[in-house]
Amino acid sequence: SKEGGAVKLWDQELKRCRAFRLETGQAMDTVRSVCRCKGKILVGTRNAEIIEVGEKNAACNILINNHMDGPIWGLSTHPIKDIFLSAAEDGTVRLWDITEKKMLNKVNLGHPARTVAYSPEGDMVAIGMKNGEFIILVVTSLTIWGKKRDRRSAIQDIKFSPSSQYLAVGTCENAIDVYDLTLGPALNRISYCKDIASFVIQIDFSADSNYIQVSTGSYKRLVYEVPLGKQVTEQSQIDRITWATWTSILGDEVIGIWSRNLDKADVNCTCVSHSGLNIVTGDDFGMVKLFDFPCREKFAKHKKYLGHSAQITNIKFTSGDRYVVSAGGQDCSLFVWKCL
C-alpha cells in the first residue's frame, strides 16, 4: 500500500481508509492497544508510550513516556533543579522534569543500566551498567566523556565525591573501584577497597571526600579511606565523620527503620533529606516511609505512603527537599511525592 503507518483506520466494510504514522523517533513502533473517541485516537505502544493522534491532521502528541522493560534501578536528582534521572533494565537513561511532569530526554545505552549519579555541579552524569561497564556523559551535549570496564559483573552503585575529584564504583564482585577524574577520560583506576565480604548495595562519600561508607549484601556497614582504600575500623574515628549523603540501609543512625516484622532484605533503599532532619525508605511491599533522622531507637514512629504495586528499588529527595522521587521494580513506575 502507498499509505504506511502503525495505526490503520477502517470503515464498516473493513476497507482501510486511512493510515497514521507515529512520530516517536523509533525505528519500529509496536502498537499494543488503541482507543478512538471524538476525532482522536489514543495509542499504547510496546515502548511504554501513550500517544494521541488527531484524525484530521494526523498530528501526534506523546502524552506519556516510561521505561518499558525490567525494574527501574537507577535514580538521581539534580543538585539544584527539580529534575531527575532514571536508569533501567531497558537500557535507557531518562531525564524527567518534575514541574512540567514530562520526560525531557533519553539516551539509549544498548545494555541494561543499574545505577546513575549526577556530579555535584550537575554538569556530568555517571551511569553503571549490568555488564560491569560505566559511562560518564556530559549533560549539555549528552556526549560520552569517558567509559571503562574493569569488572564483569553488575555495577550496584556509583557516586561522585563532593570535590568532584573521585568516582567510586561498587559492583557485585565485592569491590569498590576508585577513579581520579582529574587524570582525564582514560579513567585509570587508582585504588580499590578490599575485604568486602559480599556485594555492594549503597555507597556514600563523606563531606570532605576523604571517606566512603558501604552497605553490603552481608548486611555490614564498612568505612574506607579515599583514595587509599584502607578500611577504617576505629569507631571513634567513624563517629567523627560527616557524610555528604546518606543512602545506607545500615548503621546505628538508621536502626529504627527496621520494623518488627521486616526481614533484613525487606528494606531496599533510603535517603536522608538535605536538611538532615528526615529519612525516607522504600521496601519490598511498595511502601514509602518517612522517619525522623537520626533514627536510633528500634521500631521508630513513622508515616507511610502507598502507591507502588511492587518493590521500591530506589528513592531520593530533590534539591531543597521539595519532593521525594521513588522508583518501582516490576511496576516500572516513577512516583513523585510532594513534601508538605
Secondary structure, 3 states (H helix, E strand, C coil): CCCCCCEEEECCCCCEEEEECCCCCCCCCCEEEEEEECCEEEEEECCCCEEEEECCCCCEEEEECCCCCCCEEEEEECCCCCEEEEEECCCEEEEEECCCCEEEEEEECCCCEEEEEECCCCCEEEEEECCCCEEEEECCCCEEEEEECCCCCCEEEEEECCCCCEEEEEECCCCEEEEEHHHCCCCCEEEEECCCCCCEEEEEEECCCCEEEEEECCCCEEEEECCCCCEECCHHHHHCCCECCCCCCCCHHHHHHCCCCCCHHHEEEEEECCCCCEEEEEECCCEEEEEECCCCCCCCCCEEEECCCCCEEEEEECHHHCEEEEEECCCCCEEEEECC
